[in-house]
Amino acid sequence: MQVVTLDRPDDFDGWRAAARRLVLAGVAPDAVTWQVGSEGGDLFALTGDTPLAGSDAPEAGGDTPAFSVPRAFVDIAGKAALSSDPARFALLYTLLHRLRTTPKLMEDHADPLVRWVDLLAKDVRRDIHKMRAFVRFREVTDDDGARFVAWFEPDHHIVRANATFFVNRFASMRWSILTPELSIHWDGTTLVEGPPATRADAPDGDPTEAVWKTYYASTFNPARVKIGAMLKEMPRKYWKNMPETALVPGLLAAAQARESGMIARARDTVGGNSMIAWEALRDEATGCTRCPLYQPATQTVFGEGPVDAALMFVGEQPGDQEDLAGRPFVGPAGQVFDRAMAAAGIDRATAYVTNAVKHFKFEPRGKRRIHAKPDTGEIDACRWWVDQERLLIRPKVTVALGATAARSLTGKTVTISRERGRPLTLADGGTAFITVHPSYILRIPDAAAADAEFARFVEDLKLAAGAVG
């Protein structure tokens, strides 16, 4: 086992030099342990072996022949190396080692390792953006006059990588950014690093904040705000650092009320504006980042059907085929759904069909993508879209297909066996029925039992259609 000790958690240059030597020496990924000196101990070892002191790992310095790697790897590796994932350096070395024999590996976006490293890089880029967007300086006075101090809690090792941005942005200002990992200080000429800090080391506020809050509130335009993007891009952990965020809850409530009102008015207008409003809502959903599911998914899968449909069906989430096609219920479960609809005497073309969650959640297994159940946070984050669809469509009856859809409509956990077969009244006064998801029927191994459940599913659909009147 060879042990490579890096100087810092973000020591990409040290990793690159050592990795180049190891690859050229033909050292396999499972024969290397990567560790960071300041962290002490094993950072990550693919075999789980304990590294031995005094190993003969190649040193980072010296003359090492260069070799070519795809530009895509360099771009991703530089960011992924800043991740807080303890496996980052070992994963990057494994990927580099495979690139020597598979030069086009970076083009295989279905490869689990490529996807994993790419997700690490995306998380780091997002954290870099958050630091630039959510750092707020507060004025203090020291022996040399005014200094502006900010507190930030990064999720990844991005502080050094972001330092140049702040130097260029605030070149004429004396400032400090304090974080739990390290601090950086700029005196107008020189950038220096300092030790880790705590939230208590940063000032709470200054007299300029009242002026800023007044300006922020006066310029906030609720007609243009994207609530989903705002909640995603401004996580609550950063709110305490920003003076204007004390105003945000009220401003968001006003924004959502105004947007909902605009959709309702469009729905009441004669002349085709209902379709225009629906298209605007669908287009807005294509850029949804309310939860992390948008990152690995191919696309948003929005609802489809007449905007004046009397009957609306809400499923769980897109599957693999729906994610690729961009349409709900086109895969195996969709085929069961279509067959049941026909048996119930319902023309699918007259119904509006959508999902509680608009992005495909899955676990990669080789080249396959295996369905993973959305969690409560993901359902609640996407519930806003379903609410807006119902507000626009105004169905007489809404059918929840499965427990995930039932939670989306009711806001609580629902037992299907207890609620199945009887009408429920939703918070907005609408009528709903709850039944199983078609995929449940597909999972029943016994053919006779599956046939019986399918027949019961058809009866549920007939009951909902009959309630339309």
Secondary structure, 3 states (H helix, E strand, C coil): CEEEEECCCCCHHHHHHHHHHHHHCCCCHHHEEEEECCCCCCCEECCCCCCCCCCCCCCCCCCCCCCCCCHHHHHHHHHHCCCCCCCHHHHHHHHHHHHCCCCCHHHCCCCHHHHHHHHHHHHHHHHHHHHHHHCCCEEEEECCEEEEEEECCCCCCCHHHHHHHHHHHCCCCCEEEECCCCEEEECCCCEEEECCCCHHHCCCCCCHHHHHHHHHHHHCCCCCCCHHHHHHHCCHHHHHHCHHHHCHHHHHHHHHHHHHHHHHHHHHCCCCHHHHHHHHHHHHHCCCCCCHHHCCCCCCCCCECCCCCCEEEEECCCCHHHHHHCCCCCCHHHHHHHHHHHHCCCCHHHCEEEECCCCCCEEEECCEEEECCCCHHHHHHHHHHHHHHHHHHCCCEEEEECHHHHHHHHCCCCCHHHHCCCCEECCCCCEEEEECCHHHHHCCCCHHHHHHHHHHHHHHHHHHHHHHC
